[in-house]
Amino acid sequence: MSFKTVSAILRGRWLIEPTYAKTQLPLVLEMIKGSTGMTSADVYKNRLEHQPKIFLPTKQNIASTKTDVYSVSPYTSTDRLPYNSIAMIDVLGPVLKYGDYCSYGTVEYTDLINRLASSERVKGILINIDSPGGQADGTGMFAEAIRNVSKIKPVLGVVQDGIAASAAMWIGAATQELYVTRATDQVGSIGAYTTLYDFTQYFEDNGVKIHEIYAPQSTDKNKDYKDALKGDYTLIETDLKFLVEDFKKDVSKSRGGRLKTNVEDPFTGKMYLAKDAIKVGLIDGIKPISGVIQRIEELINLRN
């Protein structure tokens, strides 16, 4: 876990399934304390090992499809993709704006899908999702890019025996059509929250007393944080409300008339199993991965 990730955790607004987030708290606390066992030499070595490299596209063996499917990453050479192929982007694990040692960020994914949109070698794109969600920052940007690229060539989403929660739901909803492969797959959690860490007691226990001194003009600087430390969450809740309204508006724009809010309000933060997700219009159906690829082929033929 990099400094950028820890920084995002401490300051960010989150679109993430809370059960997953809570399981990661022990690791976050260890990082904050600096007791992960990594020396400065280890960190430097890790950085060298995870420097961006140019990768070749990896062919996927998917039966009963006519078109070859290739896994691509932000550092895949799109010039090495065969003509008339389908590119598959994996969005797996927590969503972050900037990449970490072992993951890519929405900034990198946005650049990748824009490059695929302009590639003559790619005729369709599949977003393969299995994610509990993550950081709010950068998610809307990636979703908007997906919608824009869908106007150029088919972009479908799929959840393969996993979940698309919160930020991942925002991303999946932006695809032209979104499918799951199993009845036990889950989508949803359209909502937001933030975490506030109060280190006052921790620092005092370690002999550190912090004095925060503000300019006399800066009466509103960090007011939301200072109020929250006193137990007043009004300003932070107002900020989260604005974020969720933007989230809801974007999902509604992406899913359009397929959303069935008359059946149930899908914007309360609830997770849905596949059958119920179809009823409220969050997904378009249950298909095996080969069926999703065949659907992309159909859409390609319709456009042609």
Backbone bond lengths (Angstrom), bond angles and torsions (degrees), N, CA, C in turn:
res aa  C-N    CA-C-N  psi(-1)  N-CA   C-N-CA  omega(-1)  CA-C   N-CA-C  phi
1 M - - - 1.468 - - 1.520 109.13 -
2 S 1.329 117.32 129.37 1.451 121.44 -175.21 1.522 111.42 -91.26
3 F 1.348 115.42 170.35 1.466 120.70 176.28 1.517 110.49 -59.34
4 K 1.346 117.56 -38.11 1.465 121.03 -179.37 1.526 110.76 -59.97
5 T 1.347 115.85 -39.60 1.459 119.68 -179.35 1.520 111.32 -68.93
6 V 1.338 116.44 -46.01 1.465 119.82 178.83 1.522 109.84 -60.95
7 S 1.339 116.98 -41.89 1.459 121.43 178.77 1.523 110.93 -60.36
8 A 1.331 116.84 -42.38 1.465 120.79 179.22 1.522 111.04 -63.89
9 I 1.341 115.92 -39.98 1.464 120.46 179.83 1.522 110.76 -62.86
10 L 1.324 116.56 -41.03 1.464 120.62 -175.82 1.525 113.05 -74.98
11 R 1.328 117.65 -27.97 1.470 118.42 -173.16 1.524 113.78 -117.37
12 G 1.321 118.15 -9.24 1.456 119.69 -166.50 1.516 115.60 -88.91
13 R 1.349 114.10 162.12 1.450 122.85 169.59 1.527 106.31 -94.62
14 W 1.340 115.92 140.08 1.456 118.46 -168.84 1.515 113.16 -120.11
15 L 1.322 113.35 137.35 1.450 123.38 172.33 1.525 105.18 -116.79
16 I 1.319 115.93 80.35 1.464 120.01 -171.13 1.516 110.05 -147.00
17 E 1.318 116.36 148.74 1.448 121.85 177.28 1.530 107.81 -69.16
18 P 1.352 119.18 119.55 1.466 121.94 -168.77 1.519 115.50 -63.59
19 T 1.328 118.05 -29.99 1.466 119.36 179.73 1.520 110.21 -60.93
20 Y 1.344 115.97 -43.50 1.461 119.82 177.75 1.523 110.45 -63.51
21 A 1.332 116.57 -44.72 1.462 120.45 -177.18 1.524 111.18 -58.89
22 K 1.317 116.82 -41.73 1.469 120.25 -177.45 1.525 111.73 -66.94
23 T 1.326 116.82 -32.24 1.466 118.67 179.01 1.522 111.88 -68.38
24 Q 1.358 117.22 -19.84 1.455 120.69 -178.85 1.527 113.14 -91.60
25 L 1.346 117.59 -8.20 1.463 120.21 -175.88 1.533 113.93 -58.95
26 P 1.341 119.45 -41.80 1.474 117.86 178.09 1.527 112.96 -56.25
27 L 1.352 117.24 -40.63 1.460 120.75 178.75 1.521 110.58 -65.65
28 V 1.340 116.73 -42.04 1.462 120.74 179.13 1.525 110.47 -61.09
29 L 1.317 116.94 -44.12 1.466 120.83 -179.67 1.523 111.18 -63.21
30 E 1.323 116.71 -38.21 1.462 120.06 177.77 1.526 110.92 -65.25
31 M 1.341 115.77 -38.69 1.458 119.46 177.98 1.528 111.05 -64.91
32 I 1.339 116.45 -41.53 1.458 121.11 -179.64 1.525 110.60 -63.07
33 K 1.311 115.88 -40.06 1.472 120.46 -179.81 1.525 112.00 -76.63
34 G 1.325 115.99 -14.00 1.464 119.75 -178.64 1.508 112.82 74.14
35 S 1.341 116.58 29.02 1.465 119.56 -175.09 1.522 112.05 -117.29
36 T 1.333 116.34 40.05 1.458 119.96 179.60 1.523 112.24 -85.47
37 G 1.333 116.54 -6.17 1.456 119.88 179.65 1.507 113.57 87.89
38 M 1.346 118.83 1.38 1.459 121.96 179.87 1.519 110.11 -90.51
39 T 1.318 116.63 127.54 1.454 121.51 175.58 1.525 109.18 -85.95
40 S 1.324 117.06 171.00 1.465 120.16 177.52 1.520 110.84 -61.82
41 A 1.337 116.27 -33.05 1.465 120.64 177.41 1.521 110.69 -65.86
42 D 1.345 115.79 -38.62 1.467 119.96 178.16 1.521 110.60 -63.33
43 V 1.334 116.50 -43.37 1.465 121.48 -179.78 1.524 109.88 -61.55
44 Y 1.343 116.68 -44.89 1.465 121.01 -179.14 1.531 110.33 -63.12
45 K 1.328 116.24 -43.07 1.458 120.48 179.03 1.528 110.55 -62.89
46 N 1.333 116.43 -41.61 1.458 121.34 179.15 1.517 111.25 -60.90
47 R 1.336 115.88 -41.07 1.463 120.18 179.44 1.518 111.06 -63.54
48 L 1.342 116.27 -42.30 1.461 119.81 179.85 1.523 111.23 -63.71
49 E 1.357 115.34 -41.24 1.457 119.79 -177.46 1.521 112.22 -68.60
50 H 1.324 116.52 -23.83 1.459 120.09 -176.32 1.528 112.81 -110.71
51 Q 1.317 115.97 22.69 1.453 119.11 172.03 1.531 108.38 -64.11
52 P 1.334 118.25 142.81 1.464 120.18 -179.94 1.526 112.35 -54.59
53 K 1.316 116.41 132.46 1.461 122.41 177.59 1.525 107.61 -123.55
54 I 1.305 115.88 157.18 1.455 120.58 176.17 1.524 108.17 -90.05
55 F 1.344 115.68 120.51 1.457 120.38 -177.10 1.520 110.55 -106.22
56 L 1.324 114.62 155.88 1.457 120.61 173.14 1.521 108.76 -88.63
57 P 1.329 118.56 146.49 1.466 120.18 176.72 1.525 110.51 -63.16
58 T 1.334 116.29 145.07 1.461 121.65 -178.20 1.519 109.81 -108.87
59 K 1.308 116.40 122.36 1.464 120.59 -179.15 1.520 110.48 -73.48
60 Q 1.361 116.15 134.66 1.452 122.35 177.08 1.523 109.64 -96.86
61 N 1.323 116.00 136.94 1.465 120.17 178.53 1.531 109.18 -92.98
62 I 1.326 115.34 92.94 1.465 121.63 -179.30 1.518 108.14 -116.62
63 A 1.338 115.78 118.05 1.462 120.61 -175.61 1.522 111.67 -71.65
64 S 1.317 115.30 157.79 1.475 123.94 172.32 1.526 113.78 65.26
65 T 1.323 117.22 27.12 1.463 119.90 175.58 1.530 108.92 -125.01
66 K 1.324 115.52 146.83 1.464 120.29 -178.41 1.528 112.07 -86.54
67 T 1.335 115.82 -27.07 1.455 120.46 -173.10 1.524 110.75 -100.49
68 D 1.317 117.00 138.22 1.465 120.78 176.95 1.523 110.41 -72.97
69 V 1.324 115.25 137.86 1.458 122.25 -179.84 1.519 108.75 -113.65
70 Y 1.340 116.33 132.47 1.460 121.45 -177.72 1.528 110.71 -125.64
71 S 1.338 115.81 130.56 1.460 120.37 173.26 1.514 109.10 -73.61
72 V 1.326 115.57 134.53 1.464 120.30 178.87 1.524 109.12 -131.25
73 S 1.314 116.09 151.50 1.456 122.59 176.35 1.528 108.07 -123.99
74 P 1.331 117.64 171.89 1.467 118.86 178.12 1.526 113.88 -57.63
75 Y 1.332 117.09 -17.99 1.466 119.51 -179.18 1.523 112.11 -113.05
76 T 1.337 115.92 19.97 1.453 120.02 173.01 1.525 109.44 -80.36
77 S 1.300 115.82 138.51 1.457 120.69 175.71 1.531 108.62 -76.63
78 T 1.324 116.84 105.63 1.466 120.00 -179.48 1.527 111.72 -67.45
79 D 1.315 117.09 -18.95 1.468 120.32 177.81 1.527 111.73 -71.12
80 R 1.332 116.26 -14.16 1.461 119.52 179.76 1.529 112.04 -95.71
81 L 1.320 117.83 -0.80 1.461 120.38 176.21 1.523 109.96 -72.96
82 P 1.333 117.96 139.90 1.462 119.80 175.33 1.531 110.42 -67.16
83 Y 1.308 116.75 155.81 1.459 120.38 176.47 1.532 110.08 -67.04
84 N 1.326 115.62 150.25 1.463 123.34 178.04 1.531 113.19 61.60
85 S 1.304 116.47 38.22 1.464 120.32 179.19 1.524 110.86 -105.29
86 I 1.341 114.92 166.51 1.463 122.78 173.33 1.518 107.36 -108.55
87 A 1.319 116.53 128.72 1.465 121.62 -179.69 1.525 109.66 -97.43
88 M 1.331 116.78 134.08 1.456 121.81 179.20 1.532 110.36 -113.19
89 I 1.326 116.05 122.04 1.464 122.44 178.23 1.525 108.27 -102.15
90 D 1.311 118.12 124.00 1.463 122.68 178.12 1.521 110.27 -90.37
91 V 1.337 116.39 120.28 1.467 121.95 171.81 1.526 105.67 -111.58
92 L 1.316 115.62 92.60 1.461 122.02 -171.04 1.527 110.59 -121.93
93 G 1.316 116.63 135.87 1.464 120.36 179.41 1.519 111.44 81.40
94 P 1.332 117.02 -170.44 1.468 121.31 -176.59 1.524 112.74 -59.94
95 V 1.330 115.93 141.23 1.465 122.64 178.75 1.526 108.65 -90.20
96 L 1.324 116.52 126.02 1.460 122.31 176.19 1.523 109.35 -127.88
97 K 1.315 116.92 156.66 1.463 119.72 178.91 1.527 110.33 -70.70
98 Y 1.320 115.95 -43.88 1.468 120.92 179.85 1.521 109.42 -113.11
99 G 1.323 116.62 144.77 1.441 121.17 -177.36 1.519 113.15 -65.83
100 D 1.331 115.24 154.89 1.462 122.79 176.76 1.526 107.46 -109.90
101 Y 1.327 116.61 -171.26 1.468 120.27 -178.64 1.530 111.63 -58.59
102 C 1.339 116.34 -36.38 1.461 119.09 -173.46 1.529 112.74 -122.01
103 S 1.327 117.86 20.55 1.458 119.82 -179.47 1.522 110.01 -150.93
104 Y 1.332 115.39 164.70 1.452 121.47 176.80 1.526 109.28 -106.62
105 G 1.317 116.40 157.61 1.455 121.27 -179.50 1.515 112.10 -106.30
106 T 1.335 115.95 168.96 1.465 120.11 -178.72 1.525 112.22 -64.63
107 V 1.321 117.82 -26.22 1.467 120.09 175.04 1.521 109.71 -62.53
108 E 1.340 116.13 -44.12 1.464 120.76 179.95 1.527 111.40 -69.94
109 Y 1.338 116.89 -40.26 1.470 120.16 178.06 1.526 111.46 -62.92
110 T 1.332 116.31 -37.92 1.461 120.26 179.57 1.519 110.68 -63.24
111 D 1.326 116.05 -44.34 1.472 120.05 177.46 1.521 110.64 -62.43
112 L 1.342 116.57 -41.15 1.465 120.63 -178.59 1.527 111.51 -62.72
113 I 1.333 117.48 -49.11 1.463 118.43 -175.29 1.532 110.94 -68.05
114 N 1.321 117.09 -29.98 1.467 119.60 175.42 1.521 111.17 -67.98
115 R 1.333 117.10 -37.02 1.469 120.31 176.79 1.525 110.66 -67.76
116 L 1.342 116.53 -38.76 1.463 120.19 178.65 1.524 110.77 -66.17
117 A 1.333 115.72 -33.58 1.465 120.04 179.52 1.522 111.51 -63.10
118 S 1.322 115.90 -35.87 1.468 119.87 -176.81 1.531 112.76 -92.69
119 S 1.340 116.88 -1.39 1.465 120.42 -178.64 1.526 111.03 -81.13
120 E 1.310 116.65 127.58 1.464 121.33 176.99 1.527 111.34 -71.45
121 R 1.317 116.59 -15.23 1.461 121.01 -176.20 1.537 112.72 -83.03
122 V 1.328 116.11 -19.38 1.471 121.34 -174.35 1.527 109.76 -107.14
123 K 1.338 116.23 127.09 1.469 118.93 179.12 1.529 112.62 -109.66
124 G 1.319 117.02 -8.47 1.462 120.23 177.83 1.524 109.83 -160.47
125 I 1.341 115.86 157.01 1.470 121.15 -176.82 1.521 109.19 -131.98
126 L 1.325 115.33 138.59 1.465 122.10 175.70 1.524 108.75 -120.34
127 I 1.348 116.67 126.70 1.459 121.87 174.69 1.520 107.04 -97.30
128 N 1.315 117.18 112.00 1.465 123.63 -178.26 1.524 108.35 -95.47
129 I 1.348 116.78 113.04 1.462 121.13 -169.87 1.523 112.02 -115.87
130 D 1.309 115.47 132.86 1.470 122.40 166.67 1.521 105.77 -150.93
131 S 1.331 116.53 91.11 1.461 120.12 -170.12 1.529 111.31 -151.67
132 P 1.348 116.57 141.54 1.466 120.11 175.85 1.516 112.50 -81.87
133 G 1.346 117.27 1.20 1.463 121.23 -175.51 1.509 110.34 101.25
134 G 1.327 117.04 -157.47 1.462 118.75 -179.56 1.508 112.88 165.22
135 Q 1.319 114.97 -134.54 1.456 122.05 -172.88 1.526 111.37 -74.40
136 A 1.331 115.63 135.97 1.457 120.21 178.86 1.526 111.28 -67.37
137 D 1.326 116.91 -44.09 1.460 121.10 -178.02 1.525 110.40 -58.94
138 G 1.309 116.31 128.94 1.461 121.74 176.96 1.512 114.37 93.10
139 T 1.347 118.10 -19.81 1.462 120.41 -176.53 1.523 111.53 -69.14
140 G 1.328 117.20 -46.09 1.457 120.18 178.99 1.516 112.18 -62.05
141 M 1.323 116.26 -34.95 1.464 121.53 178.80 1.530 110.40 -62.66
142 F 1.327 116.70 -45.30 1.461 121.16 -179.80 1.531 109.78 -66.97
143 A 1.339 116.66 -42.28 1.470 120.20 179.43 1.520 111.11 -60.78
144 E 1.321 116.84 -41.86 1.467 120.72 179.04 1.523 111.15 -63.51
145 A 1.333 116.12 -39.50 1.463 119.91 178.19 1.526 110.74 -63.64
146 I 1.337 116.84 -39.83 1.469 120.54 178.60 1.524 110.28 -61.45
147 R 1.340 116.81 -45.77 1.461 120.55 179.40 1.522 111.58 -61.16
148 N 1.325 116.32 -42.00 1.467 119.93 -179.63 1.523 111.92 -66.13
149 V 1.321 116.79 -40.44 1.465 120.79 179.99 1.525 110.26 -68.00
150 S 1.345 117.08 -31.83 1.469 121.14 179.15 1.523 112.20 -61.29
151 K 1.327 116.89 -20.52 1.466 120.75 177.10 1.532 111.34 -77.19
152 I 1.343 114.77 -17.87 1.466 120.26 -176.76 1.523 111.58 -97.81
153 K 1.341 116.37 -43.69 1.455 122.19 179.02 1.527 109.00 -151.85
154 P 1.327 118.98 157.06 1.468 120.78 -176.45 1.542 112.33 -59.97
155 V 1.343 115.48 133.96 1.468 122.31 174.72 1.528 106.92 -130.40
156 L 1.316 116.88 110.33 1.457 121.55 178.67 1.522 110.31 -110.80
157 G 1.332 115.72 157.49 1.455 121.12 177.35 1.512 110.37 -118.11
158 V 1.337 116.29 150.77 1.463 120.59 177.73 1.524 109.88 -145.85
159 V 1.327 114.80 142.58 1.465 122.05 172.28 1.521 106.35 -113.29
160 Q 1.331 116.73 116.44 1.457 120.87 -177.17 1.525 110.02 -103.36
161 D 1.331 116.01 101.52 1.464 121.68 177.18 1.532 110.88 50.78
162 G 1.348 116.01 53.63 1.458 120.27 -177.23 1.517 110.99 -161.33
163 I 1.343 116.18 -146.89 1.465 120.71 -177.93 1.525 110.76 -137.03
164 A 1.317 114.42 157.47 1.469 121.98 169.27 1.523 105.29 -133.11
165 A 1.320 115.99 92.05 1.459 120.89 -174.20 1.520 110.83 -109.08
166 S 1.308 115.70 142.04 1.463 124.21 170.98 1.525 112.14 52.35
167 A 1.345 118.91 -112.74 1.469 119.78 -178.49 1.524 111.47 -55.88
168 A 1.340 117.13 -36.45 1.467 120.52 178.16 1.529 110.88 -68.13
169 M 1.337 116.99 -31.78 1.465 121.08 175.16 1.523 109.76 -67.86
170 W 1.321 116.92 -39.63 1.468 121.77 177.34 1.534 109.23 -58.35
171 I 1.330 115.75 -44.84 1.464 121.23 179.76 1.528 110.75 -66.78
172 G 1.338 116.98 -47.29 1.459 120.79 -178.98 1.511 113.13 -63.21
173 A 1.341 116.39 -38.23 1.464 120.37 -179.45 1.517 111.66 -63.75
174 A 1.330 117.00 -27.11 1.469 120.94 -177.52 1.522 112.71 -73.75
175 T 1.336 117.87 -15.82 1.454 119.80 178.59 1.523 110.11 -70.99
176 Q 1.304 115.56 161.18 1.470 120.65 -177.79 1.525 110.89 -61.35
177 E 1.323 116.22 -41.41 1.465 122.50 174.42 1.523 107.55 -145.06
178 L 1.336 116.03 145.63 1.469 121.24 -177.51 1.525 109.24 -124.57
179 Y 1.338 116.29 127.71 1.459 122.07 -178.82 1.526 110.64 -126.21
180 V 1.337 115.28 159.54 1.461 121.71 167.82 1.525 106.94 -119.99
181 T 1.328 116.17 161.26 1.465 118.87 -177.20 1.524 112.65 -102.33
182 R 1.346 117.47 -13.15 1.461 120.31 -177.90 1.532 110.45 -137.54
183 A 1.323 115.10 151.05 1.464 120.16 179.21 1.524 111.99 -64.96
184 T 1.336 117.40 -21.91 1.466 121.23 -178.39 1.530 112.98 -87.24
185 D 1.325 117.56 -5.31 1.469 120.13 177.34 1.528 109.66 -65.29
186 Q 1.342 115.82 150.88 1.460 120.53 -177.53 1.527 111.33 -128.28
187 V 1.323 115.15 143.64 1.465 121.30 175.90 1.526 108.65 -137.79
188 G 1.332 115.82 164.86 1.461 119.57 176.01 1.513 113.27 124.51
189 S 1.351 115.50 -133.51 1.463 122.83 -176.10 1.530 111.12 56.75
190 I 1.340 115.84 46.50 1.460 121.05 -179.66 1.527 108.32 -80.50
191 G 1.315 115.55 95.22 1.458 122.19 -176.92 1.509 109.29 -174.78
192 A 1.321 117.15 -177.30 1.464 120.49 -177.24 1.521 110.71 -150.32
193 Y 1.314 115.13 154.67 1.459 121.06 172.26 1.521 108.83 -156.16
194 T 1.302 116.04 168.27 1.459 120.41 176.07 1.519 108.76 -134.56
195 T 1.310 116.57 159.98 1.455 121.29 176.72 1.522 108.77 -114.06
196 L 1.314 115.42 138.64 1.459 121.44 179.73 1.528 108.06 -118.29
197 Y 1.311 116.05 120.24 1.457 121.00 -178.88 1.528 109.60 -101.83
198 D 1.321 116.05 122.56 1.461 122.11 177.92 1.529 108.15 -105.70
199 F 1.337 115.23 104.11 1.467 120.37 -176.22 1.531 112.99 -94.18
200 T 1.327 116.56 8.23 1.466 119.90 -174.79 1.520 111.90 -53.99
201 Q 1.320 116.16 -52.47 1.470 119.76 -177.28 1.522 111.40 -66.04
202 Y 1.323 116.15 -37.58 1.470 120.67 -179.66 1.523 110.85 -60.93
203 F 1.338 116.07 -46.33 1.463 119.48 -179.62 1.526 111.36 -67.83
204 E 1.321 116.30 -39.68 1.465 118.93 179.20 1.521 110.99 -63.45
205 D 1.327 116.54 -39.70 1.473 120.63 177.93 1.519 111.62 -63.79
206 N 1.337 116.16 -23.74 1.466 120.38 179.46 1.530 111.91 -102.72
207 G 1.322 115.90 18.33 1.458 120.75 173.75 1.510 115.39 77.62
208 V 1.334 117.78 19.17 1.459 121.02 -178.79 1.525 109.44 -113.29
209 K 1.306 116.66 122.68 1.460 121.21 175.88 1.533 107.88 -112.27
210 I 1.315 116.23 124.39 1.460 121.28 -174.89 1.530 109.87 -102.15
211 H 1.327 115.51 133.16 1.462 121.79 175.73 1.526 107.99 -114.12
212 E 1.313 117.66 117.55 1.456 121.60 177.10 1.527 108.33 -98.88
213 I 1.322 116.30 120.94 1.466 121.46 -174.99 1.525 108.53 -119.68
214 Y 1.322 116.76 120.73 1.460 122.34 -176.62 1.529 110.31 -108.53
215 A 1.327 115.18 151.17 1.460 120.37 172.13 1.529 108.65 -63.29
216 P 1.308 117.93 144.07 1.472 119.93 -177.32 1.527 113.45 -59.81
217 Q 1.350 117.63 -23.62 1.466 120.14 179.01 1.537 112.51 -78.75
218 S 1.333 116.26 -18.25 1.474 120.93 -169.51 1.525 111.66 -89.53
219 T 1.309 116.27 57.47 1.462 120.21 -175.31 1.533 113.45 -69.94
220 D 1.325 116.64 -25.59 1.468 119.63 -178.46 1.531 113.14 -104.12
221 K 1.314 117.24 1.68 1.469 119.95 -178.51 1.534 109.72 -68.83
222 N 1.337 115.45 125.57 1.472 122.56 -179.68 1.521 112.84 59.82
223 K 1.329 116.79 24.65 1.468 119.79 -177.34 1.526 111.45 -63.42
224 D 1.349 116.87 -38.95 1.460 118.67 179.98 1.529 111.34 -61.31
225 Y 1.337 116.12 -40.23 1.467 121.10 179.77 1.529 110.87 -68.52
226 K 1.328 116.30 -45.82 1.462 120.42 -178.73 1.528 111.18 -65.09
227 D 1.328 116.31 -39.93 1.463 119.64 177.64 1.524 110.76 -64.05
228 A 1.348 115.68 -41.03 1.462 119.71 -177.96 1.529 111.32 -64.23
229 L 1.338 116.92 -37.48 1.465 119.96 177.70 1.531 111.26 -62.39
230 K 1.329 115.76 -25.27 1.463 120.48 177.68 1.532 112.05 -89.71
231 G 1.354 115.73 -0.71 1.460 119.63 178.66 1.514 114.73 97.16
232 D 1.334 118.08 4.62 1.457 121.78 178.39 1.529 108.51 -102.57
233 Y 1.332 117.47 105.92 1.466 122.43 -175.03 1.530 113.09 -97.76
234 T 1.326 117.65 11.67 1.462 121.53 -172.09 1.525 112.90 -55.28
235 L 1.333 117.58 -50.80 1.463 120.48 -175.88 1.531 111.45 -66.58
236 I 1.326 116.85 -39.73 1.461 119.65 178.94 1.526 110.32 -67.72
237 E 1.309 117.54 -41.17 1.459 120.66 177.60 1.529 111.56 -62.63
238 T 1.342 116.58 -36.39 1.468 120.29 177.32 1.521 110.67 -63.83
239 D 1.332 116.77 -41.23 1.456 121.88 178.09 1.530 110.60 -64.15
240 L 1.340 117.13 -43.11 1.458 121.22 179.71 1.530 110.81 -66.76
241 K 1.332 116.53 -36.87 1.458 120.31 177.97 1.525 110.49 -61.20
242 F 1.324 116.69 -42.88 1.463 121.12 179.15 1.527 110.12 -62.50
243 L 1.348 116.38 -42.03 1.459 121.00 179.27 1.523 111.01 -62.28
244 V 1.328 117.13 -45.89 1.461 120.47 -178.36 1.524 111.39 -65.68
245 E 1.327 117.30 -36.94 1.459 119.29 176.86 1.523 110.90 -62.66
246 D 1.329 117.11 -38.13 1.464 121.19 176.61 1.525 110.17 -66.59
247 F 1.340 116.84 -41.00 1.458 123.81 177.04 1.533 109.40 -58.60
248 K 1.329 116.59 -51.92 1.464 122.01 -179.32 1.531 111.32 -60.13
249 K 1.315 115.75 -44.80 1.466 120.66 -179.09 1.524 110.56 -61.29
250 D 1.330 116.66 -40.90 1.462 120.64 -177.93 1.523 111.39 -69.52
251 V 1.338 116.79 -42.84 1.469 120.01 178.50 1.527 109.98 -64.76
252 S 1.333 116.87 -41.05 1.464 120.73 178.22 1.522 110.94 -62.24
253 K 1.317 116.78 -40.27 1.465 121.64 178.38 1.527 110.49 -64.01
254 S 1.325 116.26 -41.52 1.464 120.97 -177.45 1.527 111.96 -71.21
255 R 1.328 116.37 -45.65 1.461 120.57 -175.64 1.526 112.61 -83.53
256 G 1.341 116.69 -21.51 1.458 121.01 174.84 1.523 113.40 56.34
257 G 1.334 115.78 -136.13 1.459 121.59 -177.58 1.511 114.41 -69.95
258 R 1.314 118.24 -6.25 1.465 120.05 179.28 1.526 112.21 -74.26
259 L 1.344 116.94 -23.38 1.463 119.83 176.62 1.528 109.60 -69.36
260 K 1.324 116.04 134.67 1.469 121.39 -179.13 1.527 109.19 -117.86
261 T 1.323 115.17 75.21 1.468 119.51 -178.57 1.525 111.60 -70.11
262 N 1.334 117.20 -14.57 1.463 119.69 175.09 1.529 111.76 -72.23
263 V 1.338 116.45 -22.62 1.467 121.02 176.45 1.519 109.91 -78.57
264 E 1.341 115.93 -46.91 1.466 122.30 179.56 1.524 108.65 -167.34
265 D 1.318 116.27 148.73 1.463 120.93 176.91 1.526 108.55 -77.70
266 P 1.349 118.07 111.74 1.471 120.07 -177.59 1.530 113.63 -83.92
267 F 1.359 116.57 3.92 1.463 120.57 -172.32 1.531 113.66 -105.68
268 T 1.319 116.82 28.25 1.466 120.03 179.95 1.525 113.03 -99.16
269 G 1.332 116.59 -0.33 1.462 120.54 -178.16 1.516 113.60 96.08
270 K 1.324 117.16 6.38 1.466 121.91 -177.70 1.534 111.46 -76.46
271 M 1.343 115.13 144.71 1.459 121.11 171.21 1.524 109.01 -93.47
272 Y 1.352 115.77 144.84 1.461 121.16 -177.18 1.526 110.81 -123.66
273 L 1.329 115.90 135.84 1.450 120.20 166.51 1.528 108.27 -71.07
274 A 1.318 116.24 162.31 1.464 121.34 -171.62 1.525 113.10 -52.15
275 K 1.332 117.43 -47.82 1.460 121.06 -176.17 1.532 111.31 -58.98
276 D 1.332 116.64 -44.76 1.464 120.08 -179.09 1.528 111.33 -74.35
277 A 1.341 116.90 -30.72 1.470 120.56 177.45 1.524 110.78 -64.58
278 I 1.332 116.69 -34.78 1.466 120.79 176.62 1.527 109.71 -66.51
279 K 1.335 116.50 -41.51 1.471 121.10 -177.92 1.525 112.06 -60.67
280 V 1.348 116.76 -39.09 1.473 119.22 -178.30 1.525 111.98 -92.30
281 G 1.340 116.63 -2.05 1.462 120.08 173.91 1.510 115.91 84.02
282 L 1.337 117.87 20.65 1.460 119.97 177.86 1.525 111.81 -79.96
283 I 1.328 117.34 -25.56 1.466 121.38 176.65 1.521 108.79 -132.42
284 D 1.333 115.85 167.85 1.455 121.28 -175.37 1.520 113.67 -102.42
285 G 1.324 117.83 -3.79 1.452 118.93 177.24 1.515 113.01 151.08
286 I 1.328 113.88 -178.53 1.473 122.33 177.20 1.517 107.04 -114.07
287 K 1.323 116.35 121.83 1.465 121.79 179.70 1.526 109.42 -141.36
288 P 1.326 118.30 148.36 1.464 118.96 168.46 1.521 108.84 -67.14
289 I 1.314 117.06 161.70 1.463 119.71 -176.80 1.531 110.93 -58.88
290 S 1.321 117.04 -34.60 1.473 119.49 177.78 1.529 110.47 -63.87
291 G 1.337 116.79 -36.69 1.453 120.80 178.27 1.523 112.28 -66.83
292 V 1.335 116.76 -35.45 1.467 120.76 177.42 1.528 109.82 -66.79
293 I 1.340 116.14 -41.73 1.473 119.87 177.93 1.526 110.29 -63.65
294 Q 1.329 116.26 -41.53 1.466 119.79 178.14 1.527 110.79 -62.14
295 R 1.331 116.57 -35.95 1.465 120.06 177.69 1.531 110.67 -65.88
296 I 1.341 117.20 -38.66 1.466 119.92 175.41 1.527 109.78 -61.98
297 E 1.333 116.76 -41.94 1.461 120.81 178.95 1.535 110.78 -60.94
298 E 1.341 116.57 -39.93 1.463 120.28 177.70 1.529 111.04 -61.79
299 L 1.326 115.72 -44.92 1.465 119.69 -178.97 1.531 111.30 -66.57
300 I 1.331 116.44 -34.30 1.468 120.31 176.93 1.519 109.31 -64.14
301 N 1.334 116.48 -44.90 1.473 120.52 179.66 1.514 111.82 -64.72
302 L 1.340 117.01 -37.44 1.462 120.17 178.33 1.523 111.36 -63.64
303 R 1.319 116.28 -39.63 1.464 119.94 179.36 1.527 111.29 -69.26
304 N 1.327 115.46 -34.53 1.463 119.31 -179.91 1.517 111.56 -72.28
